[in-house]
Amino acid sequence: MALFPSFASVQYYTVFVTVLLLWFGTGRQPLGAAYGFVRSLVISRKSLMFFAALIAILQVNKNELWFESKYGVQYDLTSVLTGWEGNWHAQLQRLFHSGFVTDITAFFYIVVFQSVMIASIGIYTYRKDMKLFYAFCVALLVNYIVAVPMYWFVPVNEAWYANPHIHFLMLEAFPTFETNYRGLSGLNNCFPSLHTSISVTMALIAARSGIRRWAVFAWVNAVVIIFSIFYLGIHWFTDMAAGLVLAWGSAAVGFKVGAWAERHRDASPAKSDNEIADVRI
C-alpha cells in the first residue's frame, strides 16, 4: 500500500507530525504552544503584522501557477542551466532505491517540511523569543519574494521530466501526486529549490534558538530534504546551489529585521511581551 493513498492522508500526517514537533521543541503539551501563538497575535499588533505578511506571500505562492498561466514566459532554460549535469541522478537512484528510502524521503519532502514550518512558529512564540519569530517570518517572506518571480522568468523543468533516465520516484509513495499535489508546484518551478532554501533557512534560525535538540533536528531535516530532492528525481544540483545561496541571504535579512523589530517593541504597555502569560498546560 502506498504511503499517501490520498491527499487527506498528507493532511492527517501533517497534523500528527506538527503536534509531535511542538511537543519536541517546547517540552510541553502542544496546546500550550498553540495558545501562546494565538495570544501573541492578539496582544501584539507587530506579531500579527509579521504573520499576516507571511500568510499573504504563501497565498501568492499558492496561486503562482495561475499567474504563470496568464503572464508566464514561453522559453525553457532547463538545458541552459542544467545541461552540464548529465545522468548522475539516475546513478543515485539505482544506488539507493528501495521502498523504505522512497517512503522516508517522500515523507520528509511533503509532510515533515511543512510541519517544521508550522511548529517553528509555535515554538518561538511559546518561548517568547519574538526576535526569532520575526526573523522566521521575514526569512520565509524573502524566500518566496525571490523565488516566485524566478519561477515565472527562469523556467527550469524537473529532472525526471527533462531526462528520461531519471525516474519520478515520488509516485511510488504518492501515486496521485500529479492530480492531488501538482497544483501547488509546477513542473518548471525548479530554480531555485525552495525545499532546499526554506529547510536550510529554518535550520539556520533553529541554530539560534538555544534549543539544541530542535536545532539538531532542523539540520537533519534539511539534509534529508536535500537528499530527497535528488533521490526522488525532482531537482537539479543547480537548483540546490541556488537554494543554499537564497537560504543564507534570507536568514541574514531575517536576523537583521528580527533584531530591529525586537528593539522597537509595541509602544502600548498593554501589548508588552512581559504581559504574555507563561503557559504551562
C-alpha positions in Angstrom: 0.0 0.0 0.0 1.2 3.5 -0.9 2.4 5.8 1.9 0.0 8.5 0.7 -3.1 6.9 -0.7 -4.8 10.3 -0.9 -4.3 14.0 -0.2 -6.3 13.6 3.0 -3.5 11.2 4.3 -1.0 14.0 3.8 -3.1 16.3 5.9 -3.5 13.7 8.7 0.2 13.0 8.8 1.0 16.8 8.8 -1.3 17.4 11.8 0.2 14.4 13.7 3.9 15.4 13.0 3.2 19.0 13.8 1.9 18.1 17.2 4.9 15.8 17.9 7.3 18.6 16.8 5.6 21.2 19.1 6.0 18.8 22.0 9.6 18.0 21.0 10.5 21.7 20.6 8.8 23.1 23.7 8.9 20.1 26.0 5.3 20.9 26.9 1.8 19.9 26.0 1.3 21.1 22.3 -1.9 23.0 23.2 0.3 25.3 25.3 2.3 26.3 22.2 -0.8 26.8 20.2 -2.3 29.0 22.9 0.9 31.0 23.2 1.0 31.7 19.5 -2.7 32.9 19.3 -2.1 35.0 22.4 0.9 36.6 20.9 -1.1 37.6 17.8 -3.9 39.0 20.0 -1.8 41.2 22.3 0.9 42.3 19.8 0.0 44.2 16.7 3.5 43.8 15.4 3.4 40.0 15.7 0.1 40.0 13.8 1.5 42.1 11.0 4.6 39.9 10.5 2.4 36.8 10.5 -0.1 38.4 8.1 2.7 39.2 5.7 3.9 35.6 5.8 0.3 34.3 5.1 0.0 36.8 2.2 3.1 35.6 0.5 2.1 32.0 1.0 -1.2 32.8 -0.8 0.7 34.4 -3.6 2.8 31.2 -3.9 -0.4 29.1 -3.8 -1.7 30.9 -6.8 1.6 31.1 -8.6 0.6 28.6 -11.3 -2.4 30.7 -12.2 -0.3 33.8 -12.6 2.2 31.8 -14.6 -0.5 30.6 -17.0 -1.6 34.2 -17.6 1.7 36.0 -17.7 4.4 33.3 -17.9 7.1 33.2 -20.5 7.3 30.6 -23.3 11.0 29.8 -23.3 12.7 27.0 -21.4 16.0 27.4 -19.6 16.4 23.8 -18.4 19.2 22.8 -20.8 21.0 26.2 -20.4 21.2 25.9 -16.6 21.4 22.2 -16.1 22.6 20.6 -19.3 26.1 20.0 -17.8 24.7 17.7 -15.1 24.2 14.5 -17.1 22.7 11.4 -15.6 24.1 11.4 -12.1 20.5 11.4 -10.6 19.8 8.1 -12.3 23.0 6.6 -10.8 22.0 7.9 -7.3 18.6 6.4 -7.7 20.0 3.0 -8.7 22.4 3.0 -5.7 19.8 3.8 -3.0 16.5 2.8 -4.5 14.2 0.8 -2.1 10.7 1.2 -0.8 11.9 2.3 2.6 14.1 5.0 1.3 11.4 6.2 -1.1 8.8 6.4 1.7 11.2 8.2 4.1 12.3 10.8 1.5 8.7 11.4 0.3 7.5 11.8 3.9 10.2 14.4 4.7 9.6 16.2 1.4 5.9 16.5 1.8 5.0 16.2 5.5 8.0 17.0 7.7 8.9 20.0 5.6 5.7 21.8 6.2 5.3 20.5 9.7 8.6 22.1 10.7 7.4 25.4 9.3 4.3 25.3 11.4 6.0 24.1 14.5 8.7 26.7 14.3 6.2 29.5 14.7 4.6 27.8 17.7 7.9 27.0 19.4 9.4 30.5 19.1 6.2 32.3 20.2 5.7 29.9 23.1 9.2 30.6 24.3 8.6 34.4 23.8 11.5 34.6 21.5 9.9 37.2 19.4 13.2 38.1 17.7 13.4 34.6 16.2 9.7 34.7 15.3 10.1 38.0 13.4 13.3 36.6 11.8 11.5 33.4 10.8 8.6 35.3 9.2 10.8 37.7 7.3 13.2 35.0 6.2 10.4 32.9 4.7 8.9 36.1 3.2 12.3 36.8 1.4 12.5 33.2 0.2 9.2 33.5 -1.6 9.6 37.0 -2.8 12.8 36.0 -4.6 11.7 32.5 -5.7 8.3 33.2 -7.2 9.4 35.7 -9.8 12.3 33.3 -10.7 9.7 30.6 -11.4 7.9 33.0 -13.8 11.0 34.2 -15.7 13.6 31.4 -15.2 11.6 28.2 -16.1 13.5 25.0 -15.4 11.8 21.7 -15.7 12.0 19.0 -13.0 14.8 16.5 -13.5 12.6 13.5 -14.2 10.6 15.4 -16.8 13.6 16.6 -18.7 15.7 13.5 -18.6 14.2 10.0 -19.5 16.9 8.2 -17.5 15.7 9.8 -14.2 12.6 8.3 -12.6 9.9 10.3 -10.6 10.0 8.0 -7.5 7.5 10.2 -5.7 4.8 8.3 -7.5 5.8 5.1 -5.6 4.8 6.7 -2.3 2.2 9.1 -3.6 0.5 7.6 -6.7 -1.9 10.5 -7.1 0.7 13.2 -6.7 0.2 14.6 -10.2 -3.6 15.1 -9.7 -3.7 15.9 -5.9 -0.5 17.9 -5.3 0.9 19.1 -8.6 -1.3 22.2 -8.5 1.0 23.5 -5.7 4.2 23.0 -7.6 4.6 23.5 -11.4 6.8 21.2 -13.5 9.1 24.1 -14.4 9.3 25.7 -10.9 12.7 24.3 -10.0 15.2 27.2 -9.9 15.9 27.9 -7.1 14.8 24.9 -5.0 12.5 26.3 -2.3 12.6 23.0 -0.4 16.4 23.5 -0.1 16.3 27.2 0.7 13.4 27.0 3.2 14.7 23.9 5.0 18.2 25.3 5.4 16.7 28.7 6.4 14.7 27.0 9.1 17.8 25.2 10.3 19.9 28.4 10.4 17.2 30.0 12.5 16.8 27.0 14.8 20.5 27.1 15.4 19.9 30.5 17.1 17.0 29.2 19.3 19.1 27.8 22.1 17.2 24.5 21.9 19.9 22.0 21.0 17.5 19.2 20.1 15.4 21.4 17.9 18.5 22.8 16.1 19.9 19.3 15.5 16.5 18.1 14.2 16.2 21.1 11.9 19.6 20.3 10.4 18.8 16.6 10.0 15.5 17.7 8.3 17.4 20.0 5.9 20.0 17.3 5.0 17.3 14.6 4.4 15.3 17.0 2.2 18.3 18.0 0.1 19.0 14.3 -0.5 15.2 13.8 -1.2 15.1 16.4 -4.0 17.7 14.4 -5.9 16.7 10.9 -5.0 13.1 11.5 -5.9 14.2 12.9 -9.2 12.8 16.4 -8.8 15.6 19.0 -8.6 19.0 19.6 -10.2 22.2 20.4 -8.4 22.0 23.9 -9.9 18.6 24.3 -8.1 20.1 23.2 -4.8 23.1 25.5 -5.1 20.8 28.5 -5.8 18.6 27.4 -2.9 21.6 27.4 -0.5 22.5 31.0 -1.5 18.9 32.1 -1.1 18.7 30.4 2.3 21.8 32.3 3.5 20.6 35.6 2.2 17.1 35.1 3.6 18.3 34.1 7.0 20.7 37.1 7.1 17.9 39.5 6.3 15.6 37.8 8.8 18.1 38.1 11.6 18.7 41.8 11.0 15.0 42.6 10.7 14.2 40.4 13.7 16.8 42.2 15.8 15.4 45.6 14.7 11.8 44.6 15.4 12.8 43.3 18.9 14.4 46.7 19.7 11.3 48.6 18.6 8.6 46.8 20.6 5.0 47.7 20.6 4.6 51.1 22.3 1.5 50.2 24.3 2.3 48.7 27.7 -0.7 46.5 27.4 1.0 44.9 24.4 4.3 44.4 26.0 5.9 40.9 25.8 6.2 41.0 29.6 2.4 40.5 29.7 2.5 37.3 27.7 1.5 34.6 30.1 3.9 31.7 30.6 1.6 28.9 29.6 2.1 25.7 31.4 -0.6 23.4 30.2 
